[in-house]
Amino acid sequence: MGTSTGRAKRQRGEIEELPSGSLRVKVYAGIDPITKKRHYLTETVPPGPTARKEAEKARTRFLAQVDDRRNPRTRATVDQLLDRWLEVLDVETSTRQGYVRKLNKHVRPLLGKLPVGRLDAETLESFYAVLRKCRDHCGGARKAIEHRKVGPHDCTDKCRPHECKPLAPASIRQIHWILSGALNRAVRWRWIAVNPADQAEKPGLPQPNPHPPSAPEAARLVTEAWKDPDWGAFVWVAMTTGARRSELCALRWSAVDLDGAVLTLRSALYVDGTGKLREKDTKTHQQRRVALDVETIAVLREQLARCEARASTLSLSLPADGYVFSPDPDGSTPLVPDTATQRFSRMAVRLGVATNLHALRHYSATELIAAGVDVRTVAGRLGHGGGGATTLRVYAAWLSESDQRAASALSARMPSRSGPRSN
């Protein structure tokens, strides 16, 4: 029923006629937990002969959402949700840093200003499509030059036209799960009624495709590394143990049992938000013992002798908890993981081998599988969780090849078949 002011007030909610003839539906939905102000659900219905009827439908729908607690309780943006979520998120520092980098690089620039209540499956799927086209979000239309230096400078061949490169499928999938976690918290807090990430088509699981160096390439790499005995020892141990670079850089002499032929990987290195090197648990939060072969034991004994000799030359003692791979004579500071990665990459480029430091884990795994070592043992040495599920998924091709060789070997040992044979 109309009034002199063009506004029809009801017990709950109201329908206001605007100067354009449109009708604005407004229903009170509680106090916004972010702004602490009154929050309303609103919708504008275009003018027309059925406008009043459509407005009543919208008001009834809003009232039902409020009664069933299915309405968004806030006008908070995605940025505000992410800020609040990060405040209560309980993860390791290095994991948080990875989340923050991805959110700042990809999510906040494209979705940050959008109200959480307006985020839906279509928006998320469009967002993932942008990332698949270009990791810099240009949509395929960017013509800018990518400069290597900030400020005025003379461009070199390193300043080149932008080329669209898609974000890796694994990164897109991780962004999806980060967003899904934040939106799940928003549902729990009743900021929104449903999680749109659950309704969106999830980015596909990337197909594992490890590229370990071949045996001849691995031999060239380790031979080149031995020109510096300390560096050679690092590369050798990386190849034979399959340890992560962060675990090797954190390895201390107290964790190396040369008589027992085993080393214990119990920690890893990471760089915190201030740029300082810190130690944390291994990726799976479990320490693991890795058996050592005779040659690797000899390599580590020689490495220990070199470290002790350097320390003795400077009248220092090598502490039991000194780092195995350290730039300091007393082993007080570790080799920085990024430094190891960069040095290995430069070495590989010099040799013309297309590989990286992480690929040595793949080399270790594939060589073990080729030698007939069971999956559970390989998974244990690599520190894979899930009882070998990850190992099976990543190295399926090598496992299939190994299985084929096993079948052929078994067939060769079977007695000759008797009876007629088909031609």
ZIMO-V276689 format. One line per field, one symbol per residue. psi: psi as a letter, one per 20 degrees, with the letter a starting at -180 (. if undefined). Layout:
# ZIMO-V276689
psi = ???
This chain:
# ZIMO-V276689
psi = prrhjjpoqrhprqopprhiirppppppjappigijrppqpqpppqqrhjggghghgggggghhgghjkjqpjqjqrhghghghghhipnrqghggggggggghhggghhihipphiiprgggghhghhghhgpijkijjjpjrpoqiqqrproqaiioqqppppqqphhgghggghggggghhhhghikhrhqohhhhqpqqqpqppmqmqqrghghggghghhihohghggggghgghhjqqhhgghipqhijonhhilqqpoirqqrpaijjqprqrrrhjkpqqppqqrghhggghghggggghggghhjkrqoqhjqpgoqiqhjkhqrppghggggggghghghikpnrrhhihghggghhgghijpqghgggghikpajkiggggghkgghhgghhghggghghhiqqqqrrqqq.
